[in-house]
């Protein structure tokens, strides 16, 4: 009898360890499947102060604030159009997520915010986004406006000089997820598996 109780205690301990590992690696979401956890549970850390006020211009030239994106969940990524790798990869992944979700993709607002105020005008953003799904909206602005948006999302970015007088931008590489009220709900990490990413996005729009 004591041996049976010990085995049960060890089994539940193993489940707890796996659960905490998933929570740590999925940006605040616990995604579970199988007989031990028959329901999928979203545990987005809504208490974290990520997401907040910003004033930017979309790629069609329209001034916008965070209030323009209330009412539907948001997936938002910070990058720049001259990025050689991370940004086009992430926007291609966004496009794949949109295609995989079908009509439910329209329930999410997909945003790409530039951290390069010097080069990324609304027109430059519009030209760049032609290569990706049309539902992705580009946002850009002045340096103070971009700095305000980055602070709201705790996004790191920095201009890095290159030999010959040019420059590139270092920046955070996650897609931030917000619920319909603008509260932080987790992240999709760079090159995260499509299965896990889609699970998070479906939870974000309330699919079971």
Beta strands, then each sheet from edge to edge (+ up, - down):
strand 1: 55-58
strand 2: 63-65
strand 3: 73-79
strand 4: 108-114
strand 5: 136-140
strand 6: 157-161
strand 7: 167-171
strand 8: 175-178
strand 9: 184-188
sheet 1: 2+ 1- 5+ 4+ 3+ 8- 9+
sheet 2: 6+ 7-
end
